[in-house]
Amino acid sequence: MEFKHTSVLLKECIDGLNIDAEGIYVDCTLGGAGHSSEIVKSLNHKGRLIGIDQDKNALKAASEKLKGYKNIALIHDNFYNIKNILKFNDISNVNGILMDLGVSSHQLDVPKRGFSYMADAPLDMRMNEEQQFSAYELINSYSEEELYKIIRDYGEERFARRIAQFVVREREKKPIDTTLELVDIIKAAIPAKARREGPHPAKRTFQAIRIEVNKELSILEKAIIDSIEMLKPGGRIAIITFHSLEDRIVKQTFKRLTESCECPPDFPICICGKKPLIKLINRKPIGPSEMELEENPRSRSAKLRVAEKL
C-alpha cells in the first residue's frame, strides 16, 4: 500500500522554524516527508536535512519523495537517540528540529499494522516493526493492575478497571490475537449507555496500548531536552502533539527550560546560577485553520508549540 500521510500545520511549522537556507535541520518523525520536503525546498546547497524515523515504510516513502535532493540523510532510528545520531553524522549542533508526534495516517490506514480499531488484524501497533514487543505481548502478559494503570493513565479511560478485568478474564480462555477480538472485549466491558456516547468505545484503550508499546511518552521529555541541547543559539524546535498527555509534557518541559533562578524567595541573591535555555515563540499552542480542518479532519486535535534556544 502506498505510504500516505497528510502533514498537519505544514505552513505553521515552516514559519515557526524560521529556516536559514544554509542551516542544518532535523525532522525527528520523517513520516511521508511532507514537512521535510518543504524544509529542504528552503535550503540551498550548503543546507542539510537529517530525517529520522523508526518505521522503515516511512523511510522508503520519504526516500522516494526526496530523491531529487542530495543534501539529505535518512536514518532508521528513534529520535530518542538524537544526540548519538547527530554525533555519528559529525554534526555538533543544528538550526532547527521538528517533531510530529503520534501515529501516522499510513499506520492507521494499513490494517495489518494493528493500529486501527476499525479493521481486523493481528495485535501489533509497533512503529518499529523490528522491535520484539508488540500489543499482543502487552495484552496477553501484563497483569490486571498494569493493564488498568496503562489504560487509565495513557487512555484517560474511566472504565479502565473493567476493561482490564475483562481482558484478563478472556485471555484465560485463550490468547487474544486480533484487534477486533480486543474491541469486542472492550465493548463488553463498557456499559451500553457509555458506548452510545462520545467516540468509539475502543479509541482510548487503543491509544493507551499504542503509547505503551512504543514508549511514546516515557521518552519524550529526555528527547526534548537532548534536542534543545543540540540546537545552536537562535535555533528553533517545533513540536506537534495530538493529545493532552503529549502536549502536557511539551508544555511543562518548555516552561521549565524558560525559567531562571530557582532559589527560595527569601534568598537575598541568586546562588543557583540557573539561566533560561529557551524562549517561547508562541505562548499558546497553534491549532489548525478552518480550511485545514475541512481538508483533513484528523488535524483536529493537533497543537504546535515552538521555542527558540537562547
Buried (B, 14 or more C-beta within 10 A) or exposed (E): EEBEBBBBBBEBBBBBBBBBEEBBBBBBBBBBBBBBBBBBEBBEEEBBBBBBBBBEBBBEBBBEBBEEBEBBBBBBBBBBBBBEBBEEEEBEEBBBBBBBBBBBBBBBBBBEBBBBBBBBBBBBBBBBEEEEBBBBEBBBEBEBEEBBBBBBBBBBBEBBBBBBBBBBEBBEEEEBBBBBBBBBBBBBBBEEEEBEEEEBBBBBBBBBBBBBBBBBBEBBBEBBEBBBEBBBEEBBBBBBBBBEBBBEBBBEBBEBBBEEBEBEEEEEEEEEEEEEBBEBBBEEBBBBEEEBBEEBEBBEBBBBBBBBBE
